[in-house]
Amino acid sequence: MRDNTTEIFEKAPVPKAVLLNVIPSIISMMMVLVYNLADTFFIGQTKNAYMVAAVSVATPAFLFFMAVGMLFGIGGTSFISRMLGEGNQKKADNASSFCFWTGLSIGVISMVFIWIFVKPVCIMIGASPDTMEYAVQYLAIVAAGIPFLILSNIFSNIIRAEGNAKTAMMGMIIGNMANIILDPVMILGFHWDVAGAAVATVLGNVFASVFYLVHLLSKNAKLSISPKDYKIREHIALDVFAIGVPASLNSVLMSVSNIVINNFMMQHGDMAVAGLGVAMKVNLIVVMLLIGLGTGIQPLLGYCFGARNRKRYMDVLKFSCALALGLSLVMTVTCYCGAGPLVRAFLENKEAFSYGMSFARIYIYSGPILGILFVFINAIQSTGAALPSLILSISRQGLLFLPILLAMNGIFHTPTTLAMAQPVTDYLSTALALLLFLVTYKKYLKENV
């Protein structure tokens, strides 16, 4: 473990070290993107826009449980990479086991909760009478995969902390490819419609989780999930939660904000909701690629921080910012110019397409600065700086986004201004991220590294 990690994290040239971590992470995120697009694309082939709207409405609930995986995945990655940088293998094993067993327990409890309260949940997240049946059907089936969804999200992150970025990538590829292959078979072949999409999603997460479990139980594993290593005390849970809670809050608040905007958009009809859902999917092309870049560098930055190597930390950060800016600009232009064909692939209804096209181009306004935003979010998380991470996480989708969304709805009350709330928030969030990093640098890096 030390030889492999030392070679990549300490000795490899900065561009090589960054790319070795970033490329598998980006590929993993792109596979997540393709899998997200596949559900909507194949449901769109049923020519039923209400089904597309129903899946869009159910997405916030799905994001919430992904957030639980991120809590342990990102929190665990930050802590484990710092412990490995310090040479403390025992605490790294304690954290890995803690994340596995606690995440699994929460997943099982959540699965039962959704099965019991599926209809009230669908009402809460914005399902209309026309989409209710489809939303309930989709969410009830997806609930069966919640434990696997959480575990796959945990270990697609944590396995990168041990220097196994390729293994983390392969698990994501296996799970997402299974989903992509099964989607057309179950949605169109078996004519299961939204139920088919849900079954494909569940099986994809099962396959990914099994792959990670096989790796973690093999002799090649560098971390432990043995119950013997499970430990909450000695700052294990506290340090995981210190970064994991702020990181997951971003997804929780994203789920809440999606619920709010879906309810506002519902005032303009189901076709507006369908268009918004597709626009968000198109925007994910840029977002997921840049999230992959940001999460890819976090273990490397965390290791440098734990090893007290400030110069290498800053060199990695500078190279990553330049790479992020270049990718942001290329993807923004690509998605803006290609918005029409992309939206058309999901929606044929003229009204829904019109909404989708308009919203997609509005959402992509965030593109040029998103890479910088995600790099600095992960740079802050890599230091274990809990308070700046918390402030940034609750601001982007909470303290900033929700007031802006409420103000735009109250003042203008038009569908396009509702969509504009996200780009406005992203620019303000990027400015806040830069400010918080300067604070973090002075407190955590300048003095301690």
C-alpha positions in Angstrom: 0.0 0.0 0.0 2.7 2.5 1.0 4.8 1.8 -2.1 1.9 2.3 -4.5 0.5 5.4 -2.7 4.0 6.9 -2.2 4.8 6.5 -5.9 1.6 8.3 -7.1 0.9 10.7 -4.2 4.4 11.7 -3.3 6.9 11.0 -6.1 5.1 11.2 -9.4 5.3 14.6 -11.3 2.3 16.7 -10.5 0.6 16.5 -13.9 0.9 12.8 -13.9 -0.3 12.4 -10.3 -3.3 14.6 -11.0 -4.2 12.9 -14.2 -3.8 9.4 -12.8 -6.4 10.3 -10.1 -8.6 12.5 -12.2 -9.1 10.5 -15.3 -10.6 7.4 -13.6 -12.8 9.7 -11.5 -14.0 11.6 -14.6 -14.7 8.3 -16.4 -16.7 7.1 -13.3 -18.7 10.4 -13.3 -19.3 10.1 -17.0 -20.6 6.6 -16.5 -23.0 8.0 -13.8 -24.0 10.6 -16.3 -24.7 8.1 -19.1 -26.7 6.0 -16.7 -28.7 9.0 -15.6 -29.4 10.0 -19.2 -30.2 6.4 -20.2 -33.2 6.2 -17.9 -34.7 9.5 -19.2 -33.8 8.7 -22.8 -35.5 5.3 -22.9 -38.5 6.4 -20.9 -38.7 9.2 -23.5 -39.0 6.6 -26.2 -42.4 5.6 -24.8 -43.6 9.0 -26.1 -45.2 9.6 -22.7 -44.1 13.0 -21.3 -45.9 12.3 -18.0 -43.5 9.4 -17.4 -40.5 11.7 -18.0 -42.0 14.2 -15.6 -42.6 11.4 -13.0 -39.0 10.3 -13.1 -37.9 14.0 -12.8 -40.1 14.4 -9.8 -38.7 11.2 -8.1 -35.1 12.4 -8.7 -34.9 14.5 -5.4 -35.6 11.4 -3.3 -32.9 9.5 -5.2 -30.4 12.4 -4.6 -31.2 12.3 -0.9 -30.0 8.7 -0.5 -27.0 9.4 -2.8 -26.2 12.1 -0.2 -26.0 9.5 2.5 -23.4 7.6 0.4 -21.5 10.9 -0.1 -21.5 11.6 3.6 -19.5 8.5 4.3 -17.7 8.4 1.0 -16.3 11.9 0.9 -16.0 12.2 4.7 -14.3 8.8 4.8 -12.0 9.7 1.8 -10.9 12.9 3.4 -10.1 11.2 6.7 -8.5 8.0 5.3 -6.3 9.9 2.9 -5.0 12.1 5.7 -4.4 9.1 7.9 -2.5 7.3 5.2 -0.4 10.4 4.6 0.5 10.3 8.3 1.2 6.6 8.1 -1.7 5.6 10.4 -3.1 2.5 8.7 -5.0 1.4 11.8 -7.2 4.5 11.9 -7.7 4.2 8.1 -9.1 0.7 8.6 -11.3 1.8 11.5 -12.8 4.6 9.3 -13.4 2.2 6.4 -15.2 -0.3 8.5 -17.2 2.4 10.2 -18.3 3.8 6.9 -19.3 0.4 5.5 -21.4 -0.9 8.4 -23.1 2.4 9.4 -23.9 3.2 5.7 -25.4 -0.3 5.2 -27.6 0.1 8.4 -28.9 3.4 7.3 -29.7 2.0 3.8 -31.8 -0.8 5.2 -33.8 1.5 7.5 -34.3 3.9 4.6 -35.5 1.2 2.3 -38.2 0.1 4.8 -39.2 3.8 5.4 -39.8 4.4 1.7 -41.9 1.3 1.2 -44.2 2.3 4.1 -44.5 6.0 3.1 -44.0 6.0 -0.7 -47.2 7.9 -1.6 -46.8 10.7 1.0 -43.2 11.0 -0.1 -44.3 11.4 -3.8 -46.9 14.0 -2.8 -44.2 15.9 -0.9 -41.7 16.0 -3.7 -44.2 17.4 -6.2 -46.0 14.6 -8.0 -49.2 15.7 -9.7 -52.4 13.6 -10.1 -51.2 12.8 -13.7 -47.7 11.7 -12.6 -48.5 10.2 -9.2 -49.0 6.6 -10.4 -45.7 6.6 -12.3 -43.8 8.3 -9.5 -45.0 5.8 -6.8 -44.2 2.9 -9.0 -40.7 4.1 -9.8 -39.8 5.1 -6.2 -41.2 1.9 -4.6 -39.0 -0.2 -6.8 -35.9 2.0 -6.5 -36.2 1.8 -2.7 -35.1 -1.9 -2.9 -31.8 -0.7 -4.1 -31.1 2.0 -1.5 -28.7 0.0 0.6 -26.7 -0.8 -2.6 -26.9 2.7 -3.8 -25.4 4.0 -0.5 -22.6 1.4 -0.4 -21.6 1.9 -4.1 -21.4 5.7 -3.5 -19.4 5.2 -0.3 -16.8 2.9 -1.8 -16.5 4.5 -5.2 -15.0 7.3 -3.2 -13.1 5.5 -0.4 -11.3 3.1 -2.6 -9.7 6.0 -4.3 -8.2 7.1 -1.0 -6.1 3.9 -0.9 -4.6 4.7 -4.3 -6.9 2.4 -6.2 -8.6 4.9 -8.6 -8.9 2.3 -11.3 -10.7 -0.2 -9.1 -13.1 2.6 -8.0 -13.7 3.4 -11.7 -14.3 -0.2 -12.6 -17.1 -0.6 -10.0 -18.8 2.5 -11.4 -18.5 1.2 -15.0 -19.8 -2.2 -14.1 -22.9 -0.8 -12.3 -23.7 1.8 -14.8 -23.1 -0.4 -17.9 -25.5 -3.0 -16.3 -28.1 -0.2 -15.9 -27.6 1.1 -19.5 -27.9 -2.4 -21.0 -30.9 -3.3 -19.0 -32.8 0.0 -19.6 -33.9 -0.7 -23.2 -34.6 -4.4 -22.4 -36.9 -3.7 -19.5 -38.4 -0.3 -20.6 -39.0 -1.1 -24.2 -38.5 -4.8 -24.6 -40.6 -6.0 -21.6 -42.8 -2.8 -21.8 -42.3 -2.2 -18.1 -42.0 1.5 -18.7 -41.0 3.4 -15.5 -40.9 0.1 -13.5 -38.4 -1.2 -16.0 -36.2 1.9 -15.4 -36.4 1.4 -11.7 -35.5 -2.3 -11.9 -32.5 -1.5 -14.1 -31.3 1.2 -11.6 -31.6 -1.3 -8.7 -29.6 -4.0 -10.5 -26.9 -1.6 -11.6 -26.3 -0.6 -7.9 -26.3 -4.2 -6.8 -23.7 -5.1 -9.4 -21.5 -2.2 -8.4 -21.8 -3.0 -4.7 -20.9 -6.6 -5.2 -17.8 -5.7 -7.2 -16.6 -3.4 -4.4 -17.4 -6.0 -1.8 -15.4 -8.7 -3.6 -12.5 -6.3 -3.8 -12.7 -5.3 -0.2 -12.7 -9.0 0.9 -9.8 -9.9 -1.4 -6.1 -9.9 -0.6 -5.6 -6.9 -2.8 -7.7 -4.7 -0.5 -5.7 -2.0 1.3 -8.6 -1.1 3.7 -10.8 -3.2 6.0 -14.5 -3.6 6.4 -14.1 -6.2 9.1 -16.5 -5.7 12.1 -13.5 -6.1 14.3 -12.1 -2.8 13.0 -15.4 -1.0 13.5 -14.9 1.9 15.8 -16.8 5.1 16.5 -14.6 6.6 19.2 -11.1 8.1 18.9 -12.5 10.8 16.6 -13.3 8.2 13.9 -17.0 9.1 13.5 -16.4 12.8 14.4 -13.7 13.3 11.7 -15.7 11.4 9.0 -18.8 13.5 9.8 -16.9 16.7 10.0 -16.3 16.7 6.3 -19.0 14.2 5.2 -21.9 16.1 6.6 -21.1 19.4 4.8 -20.4 17.4 1.6 -23.7 15.5 1.8 -25.6 18.6 2.8 -25.0 19.9 -0.7 -26.8 16.9 -2.1 -29.5 17.0 0.5 -30.1 20.7 -0.2 -30.0 19.9 -3.9 -32.8 17.5 -3.3 -34.7 20.0 -1.3 -34.2 22.7 -3.9 -35.3 20.3 -6.6 -38.5 19.7 -4.7 -39.1 23.4 -4.3 -38.4 24.3 -7.9 -40.5 21.3 -9.1 -43.4 22.6 -7.0 -43.0 26.1 -8.4 -42.6 24.8 -12.0 -45.8 22.7 -11.5 -47.7 25.9 -11.5 -46.8 26.2 -15.2 -47.8 22.6 -16.0 -46.4 19.1 -16.3 -44.6 19.9 -19.6 -42.6 22.6 -17.8 -41.6 20.0 -15.2 -40.6 17.5 -17.9 -38.6 20.2 -19.7 -36.8 21.2 -16.5 -36.0 17.6 -15.7 -34.4 17.1 -19.2 -32.5 20.4 -18.9 -31.0 19.3 -15.7 -29.9 16.1 -17.3 -28.3 18.0 -20.2 -26.5 20.2 -17.6 -25.2 17.1 -15.9 -22.9 16.6 -18.9 -20.8 19.5 -17.7 -21.5 19.1 -14.0 -20.5 15.4 -13.7 -17.3 15.8 -15.7 -16.2 18.7 -13.4 -17.3 16.9 -10.2 -15.1 14.0 -11.4 -12.2 16.3 -11.7 -12.8 17.8 -8.2 -13.3 14.5 -6.4 -10.4 13.0 -8.3 -7.9 15.4 -6.8 -9.2 15.2 -3.2 -7.3 12.1 -2.1 -4.1 13.5 -3.6 -4.6 16.8 -1.8 -5.6 15.1 1.4 -2.4 12.9 1.3 -0.2 16.0 0.7 -1.9 17.8 3.6 -1.5 14.7 5.9 2.2 14.5 4.9 2.6 18.2 5.6 3.8 18.9 2.1 2.5 22.4 1.4 4.5 23.0 -1.8 3.2 19.9 -3.5 -0.4 20.6 -2.3 -0.3 24.1 -3.9 1.3 22.7 -7.1 -1.5 20.1 -7.4 -4.1 22.8 -6.8 -2.7 25.2 -9.4 -2.5 22.5 -12.1 -6.0 21.3 -11.2 -7.4 24.9 -11.5 -5.9 25.3 -15.0 -7.2 21.9 -16.1 -10.7 22.7 -14.7 -10.9 26.1 -16.4 -10.0 24.5 -19.8 -12.5 21.7 -19.5 -15.2 24.1 -18.3 -14.9 26.3 -21.3 -14.8 23.4 -23.8 -17.8 21.7 -22.3 -19.8 24.9 -22.0 -19.5 25.7 -25.7 -20.2 22.1 -26.6 -23.4 21.8 -24.6 -24.7 25.2 -25.5 -24.4 24.6 -29.2 -25.7 21.0 -28.9 -28.6 21.8 -26.6 -31.2 21.3 -29.3 -30.3 17.8 -30.4 -29.7 16.8 -26.8 -33.1 17.9 -25.6 -34.8 16.5 -28.7 -33.4 13.0 -27.8 -35.5 13.0 -24.7 -38.6 15.0 -25.6 -40.8 15.1 -28.7 -43.8 17.0 -27.2 -43.5 20.5 -28.7 -44.3 22.3 -25.5 -42.0 20.2 -23.3 -39.2 20.5 -25.9 -39.6 24.3 -25.9 -39.2 24.4 -22.2 -36.4 22.0 -22.2 -34.4 23.9 -24.8 -34.8 27.2 -23.0 -33.9 25.8 -19.6 -30.9 23.8 -20.9 -29.3 27.0 -22.3 -29.9 28.9 -19.1 -28.4 26.2 -16.9 -25.2 26.1 -19.0 -24.5 29.7 -18.2 -22.8 28.3 -15.0 -20.4 26.2 -17.1 -17.3 28.5 -17.3 -16.9 28.7 -13.5 -18.1 25.3 -12.3 -14.7 23.6 -12.6 -13.1 26.2 -10.3 -16.0 25.8 -7.9 -15.6 22.0 -7.6 -11.8 22.2 -7.3 -12.0 24.6 -4.4 -14.8 22.7 -2.7 -12.6 19.5 -2.7 -9.5 21.5 -1.8 -11.2 22.8 1.4 -12.6 19.3 2.2 -9.1 17.7 1.8 -7.8 19.7 4.8 -10.5 18.6 7.1 -11.7 22.2 7.5 -15.2 21.4 8.8 -16.6 24.9 9.2 -15.6 26.3 5.8 -16.9 23.1 4.2 -20.2 23.4 6.1 -20.6 27.1 5.1 -20.0 26.4 1.4 -22.3 23.3 1.3 -25.3 25.0 2.9 -24.8 28.1 0.8 -24.8 26.7 -2.7 -28.1 24.9 -2.6 -29.5 26.4 0.6 -28.6 29.8 1.9 -27.9 31.2 -1.5 -30.1 29.2 -3.9 -33.4 29.0 -2.1 -33.7 32.7 -1.3 -32.7 33.5 -4.9 -35.3 31.0 -6.2 -38.0 32.3 -3.9 -37.2 35.9 -4.9 -37.3 35.2 -8.6 -40.5 33.3 -8.3 -42.1 36.1 -6.2 -41.0 38.9 -8.4 -41.1 37.5 -12.0 -43.1 34.3 -11.6 -42.0 32.9 -15.0 -40.5 29.5 -15.8 -37.3 31.0 -17.3 -36.5 33.1 -14.3 -36.9 30.0 -12.1 -34.3 28.3 -14.1 -32.0 31.4 -14.0 -31.7 31.0 -10.2 -29.1 28.2 -10.6 -26.5 30.1 -12.7 -26.8 33.2 -10.4 -26.3 31.0 -7.4 -23.3 29.2 -9.0 -21.4 32.4 -9.7 -22.0 33.6 -6.1 -21.0 30.2 -4.8 -17.7 30.3 -6.7 -16.8 33.7 -5.2 -17.6 32.3 -1.8 -15.5 29.2 -2.4 -12.5 31.3 -3.3 -12.9 33.4 -0.2 -13.3 30.4 2.1 -10.3 28.8 0.6 -8.2 31.8 1.5 -9.5 31.6 5.0 -8.7 27.8 5.1 -5.2 28.4 3.6 -4.3 30.9 6.4 -5.6 28.7 9.2 -5.0 25.1 8.1 -2.2 25.2 5.5 0.0 28.2 6.2 0.3 27.3 9.8 0.1 23.6 9.9 1.6 22.2 6.7 
